[in-house]
Amino acid sequence: MAFSFYIRIPFTSDGAFFGPGVNELLHNIDVANSLSAAATMMGMSYSKGWKIIHAAEKKLGYPLTVKSIGGVRGGGSSLTGEGRSFMERYDAFVAESRRAVQGCFEHYFPEAQQ
């Protein structure tokens, strides 16, 4: 009987403000160079994506994204240096946490590996 575990690591301060969903949104912004496109990739509206990013920025005290308006390409959004750093540190933290929990899981539930 093979089974596994699921781990979700949100950061909280009077309610969750950064977790897997916000991190995915930042990764999508990084790929698409657009908050609107990033939100669409996740099946959400631009306004919901904006609210999520804005709430995280408010809690952190610095911007995660920067908006460019107009121009030849019509504008877009990209990550700030702080936003990229936070996203990368969150990714590293989650990966290290998974490795640690994996060891505990294998110790306590050896039948899961069968």
Residue pairs with C-beta under 8 A, 6 or more apart in sequence:
1 111
1 112
1 114
2 112
2 113
2 114
3 109
3 112
4 105
4 112
5 101
5 105
7 94
7 97
7 98
7 101
8 19
8 20
9 19
9 20
9 93
9 94
9 97
10 16
10 17
10 18
10 19
10 20
11 17
11 18
11 19
13 59
17 55
17 56
17 58
17 59
17 60
18 56
18 59
18 60
18 86
18 90
20 94
21 42
21 52
22 52
22 53
22 56
23 87
23 90
23 91
24 42
25 38
25 39
25 42
25 49
25 52
25 53
26 53
26 64
26 65
26 79
26 83
26 87
27 87
28 37
28 38
28 39
28 41
28 42
29 35
29 38
29 65
29 77
29 78
29 79
30 78
30 79
30 84
30 87
31 38
32 38
32 41
32 76
33 76
33 77
33 78
34 76
34 77
35 46
35 49
35 50
35 53
35 65
35 67
35 76
35 77
36 46
36 49
38 49
38 77
39 45
39 46
39 48
39 49
39 50
40 46
42 49
53 64
53 65
56 64
57 63
57 64
57 65
60 82
60 86
62 80
62 82
63 80
63 82
63 83
64 79
64 80
64 82
64 83
64 86
64 87
65 77
65 78
65 79
65 80
65 83
66 77
66 78
66 79
66 80
67 75
67 76
67 77
68 75
68 76
68 77
68 78
69 75
79 87
105 112
106 112
106 113
